[in-house]
Amino acid sequence: MQPRETRRGGRIEVRSRSLLRNHRELRQLLREYSLERSMAIMHDPHSGQAGSLKANSVAILSDGSEVRGLGAIGPIAVVPWLESTAILLKRFAHLDGWPLGIRSQNNEEILQVARSLTGGFGAVLLQGIASERALELSERLQFTGIPVMHLEQSCASVLAMAAWFRYLYFSKQPGHNLRVVVEGKGCELPAMARSLLYLERDQPGLQPPGDVVVIDEAGCLYPGRADLVQPSVLAELAAVSNRTRFQGDALELARQSNVWIHLGGRAESAEPGWLARLQQNLPAGSLLIDLRDISTAAEPGELAQATPTTAALPTLWPAPDETWPATLAARIYPGVIAGSMRAGAVRINDRMYIAAAQALARLPAAPADLFADLFAEQLHTSIADAVFRAATQSQLL
């Protein structure tokens, strides 16, 4: 399949803010700007860098080992994907993203590359890295001195929390009476589950769900499941989730659940009509969030748009004929990165992600949508402002 646009050089470029028309302007550039700015940064690195490219630059790193909907496509083929992320960063956060495909799938080498970039970039965004290595990378990079965000994992966490906050508000039910199910595979699965399970620990006063059940390729997680590797992220989740130790059929579990987040990737859920059966088994007033890959996304007509959960919430989201669910992340990461960089934060902590989720959940949405539209004027500024305040209050400066 040939790309629609074959123009040499991709879709992003560097443009100079300085005119360079004669020798006088060249001298101004080299002496007055370059020399003076470099001297200022050398004497005061923290304040001086605000006037350099670093203050507005985000490194977008990927080894191309796991791109949603495309799989392992490698560090060269992933670059157009990273370009799209850079375009979205520019459009919604006025930040300059720099796509960097890394020819290595060794975590130690990727860590070394990422750490070496902190001199010239104000933040690092990890994208399209295999889930078994993504969690380790994002955790070990949190202490580089600049904000580091794993796009798929972090946006999944914010999305899960925001969906929970919104459902909790409109359902008018206490959280301890409700059950959330997260089902599928990939780094989004543990990210979403952990964010909901540890909600009250990360910020006292918030209502977590009464129970969170995680379903991977082998079925429900529960304490003592024999096939779980110890120690591992899934084993950790099994110990704190599924309080009733449910081990039965997924459709039976659906009849006892309130919010179901479907990521896809399981053999059972790939069967024709499975998601429609799941929707039919969920109780009235429940919420089904379908986040499957582009290659397996629901076709129009596959799922029914039942009576809305409430006057303000859809039963199924996104609607089958809407834009591919992967664009949901674009509602989140521009504001998170912009807010953390504006605050001068040295990392992004859980409270900053919770603040982003609360901001997303508070914004008004169209009747058929769960959240504000991607192009809503206040969406990205509201998230950025919330993250900025959380970073300042956390004193991560």
Protein Blocks (a to p, Z undefined) as FASTA:
>chain_A
ZZfblcehijbdcddfbdcfbfklmmmmmmmmmmmmmmmmmmmmmlmmmmmmklmcccdd
dehlacghklpnbjklmmmmmmmmmmmmmmmnopacdddddfbfbfklmmmmmmmmmmmp
cbdcdehiafklmmmmmmmmmmnopacddfklmmmmmmmmmmmmmmmmmnopafklpccd
dededjklmmmmmmmmmmmmmmghiacdfbdcdddfkoccdehiaklccddfklmmmmmg
oklopabdfklmmmmcfbdcdebhifklmpghklmmmmmmpcghiacddfbdfklgcceh
kaccdddfblmbcfbdcdfklccfklmmmmmmmmmmmmmmmnopabdcfklmmmmmmmmm
mpccdfkbmbdcfklmklmmmmmmmmmmmmmmnopZZ
